[in-house]
C-alpha cells in the first residue's frame, strides 16, 4: 500500500469520526456502549477536535515529498493509532464496555497501526 493512500484513508476516517463526535456525541457514545453524562460529552468533543488535527495531518501529509517529513508524519500517526488501539483494548478487556461498536473502533485503530508500521518499517514510502 502506498503511504499516500494510507494517509487519505486515515484522514477520511478521522474526519468522519471527528464530525460524529463533535456534532452527535451522545449517539457515538451510546454506539460505543459508554455513559452519556456532561463530562463524557465534553471529552467526546475534545477527542473529536483532536481527530480533526490528526486527520488534517494525514490529509496534508499525503502531498509531502520530503522523506524526513513523511517519516515524521508516519511516526506520529503510528503512535497515535497504536496508543489509541491499546487504550481502547484495555478498556474492552476491563469491561468498561462490551459494545460491538467499541470493538469495531479498536479494529480500525489496529488496521491503521499495522498499516503505518508496515510502511515505516518494511514497505515503500512512495
NORTAZI-V188481 format. One record per backbone hydrogen bond with DSSP energy under -0.5 kcal/mol. NH is the residue of the N-H (numbers start at 1). CO is the residue of the C=O. If there is no record, write none. Layout:
NH,CO  NH,CO
//
This chain:
6,2  7,3  8,4  9,5  10,6  11,7  12,8  13,9  14,10  15,11  16,12  17,13  18,14  19,15  20,16  21,17  22,18  23,19  24,20  27,24  28,24  29,25  30,26  31,27  32,28  33,30  34,29  41,37  42,38  43,39  44,40  45,41  46,42  47,43  48,44  49,45  50,46  51,47  52,48  53,49  54,50  55,51  56,52  57,53  58,54  59,55  60,56  61,57  62,58  62,59  63,60  64,61  70,66  71,67  72,68  73,69  74,70  75,71  76,72  77,73  78,74  79,75  80,76  81,77  82,78  83,79  84,80  85,81  86,82  87,83  88,84  89,85  90,86  91,87  92,88  93,89  94,90  95,92  96,91  97,91  101,31  102,99  103,99  104,100  105,101  106,102  107,103  108,104  109,105  110,106  111,107  112,108  113,109  114,110  115,111  116,112  117,113  118,114  119,115  120,116  121,117  122,118  123,118
//
